[in-house]
Amino acid sequence: MLAHFKICSAFTLFLLSHRKHILPSWIRFFSWIFLALFLSPFLYTVGFFIPMSFSLFGWDYYGYSNHYFPLICTCIMLLLAYTAYQILWGKDKAIILCIASAVIGATLSFSATLYSLIQGSFFFEFSFLLQIPFLFTALRKRSEWESYQPTK
């Protein structure tokens, strides 16, 4: 029983000392969801044969993949998936990718809203409301992430 307790305590200490726990749990939760975006190249390939709907941060396209928008959309999705992988496994460059992903997402969301205003309608992309706290959290935790030293 005591050996089991020591093993569990060591495992808990390992989990708590891991770098990914620097970021809040809501970022880790969304990271698990964004890991599914590694399948986006498969959907991009299917889009050459079947017309598909591509949508990202308020920008929409319906048609085949032989247009530039599905390629850009797929590349951004791969960046988001790679960022999620980096966060969940506590890699060194994860925080830089977090900041880059948040800036790209916030810019695209805000520009979609501006574009809708220019077109004479109003459409607000609600993902913008999550991109801003994500960006500020990543900026606030950057020094802690980069200075992290694993416990031995």
N, C-alpha and C positions, 0 to 999 in steps of 0.2 A: 504494500500500500504506500509506503514511504517512497519507494523507487518510482512509482507511478506519479506521485505528487511532484517529485523532482523533475521528471521528464516533462510533465505538463507545465511546470513553472518555467523551465528552460525554453519550452516552445512558446509560451506566452511572452517571455522576455524577448525572444527573437522577433516575434510578430510586432511587438511594440517598439522595438528598436529599428525597425525597417524604415527606410526613407519615405516610402509611399504614405506613411501615416502622418507625415508633416501636413499634407493637404487634407481639407475637410472631407467628411464621408460622402457628401453629396457630389463632389467631384469624382471620387472613386466609383460611386454608383453609376454616374453617367459614362464613365470610362468603360465599364463593363458593357454597357449598351453600344457604345461607339466601336467596340471591337468587332461587332458584326459588319461594320463598313468595309472590312477586308474583302467582302464578297462583291464589292462594287465593280471590279474589273469583269467579273462574270456577267453581271447585269449589262455592262457596257457592251460586251461581246454579243449577248442575246439581242441587244438593240439594233444590231446590223440586220437582223432577219425579221424582227417584229417591231412595229412602232411602240414606243414606250413613253412614259411620262417621267421626266427628270425634273426634280425640284430640290432646291437647296437655298436656305436662308431667304426665302421670299421670291426667288427667281425661278421661273417655270419654263419648261420646254416640252412639247409633245411631238414626237416623230422618231425618225431613225437615228442611229448613232453616228451617221456620217456628217454631222454638224459639229461645229467647234464647242458648243455649250455642253453636250454630254461628256466630252473629253475633259473640259475644265472642271465640271462637276465631279467626275470620277477622280481626278487628281486631288481635289480638295477633300473628298471623302477618304482617300487613302492617307492624306496628311492627318486627318482627324483620327483615323484608326491607328496610325503609327504613333500619334501622340498618346492615345489611350494605352497602347502597349507600353510605351516608355513610362507613363505614370504608374501603371499597375505593377511593373517590375522594378520601379525605383531607379531608372537609368539616369546617368549624369545629365544628359541634354534634355530631359523631360520638361524642365521648367521653362527653357527657352522655347521649346515647341508649344507649350501651353500658352505662352504669351503671343507667339506668332499665330496660333489657331484662334485665339480670342480676338486679336486685332483683325484678322481676315473675316471671321464670322460677324463681328460687330460692324465692320465696314460694309460687308455685303448686305446685312440686314438693314442698316440705315440707308444705304443707297437704294434698296428696293422700295423703301418707304418714300424717299425723295422722288424716285422715278414715278411712283403712283400719283404723287401730288402734281408732278409736271404733266402727266397724262390727263389730269382733271378729275381723278378719283382719289379716295383715301384708303390706303391699305397699310396697316401697321403690323410689322413682323414681330411677334412676341418673343422669338428667340433672342432678339436684341436685349430683352430684359434679363436673360440669363448670361449673355456674353459679357456684359459690363461687370457683374460681380465676379465672374470667372477671371476676367482680366485683372481686376483689383486684387483678388485673392492671390493670383499667380505672382503679381508684382510684389505684394507684401511678403510672400513666403520665399521669394527668390534667394535672398541671402542665406536664409536658414537651410534651403535645399542645397545650395552650392557649398556651404561650409560643413555639411553633414559628414561625420566620421563614424563608421559602423563600430559598435561596441564589440569587444572580443570576449 
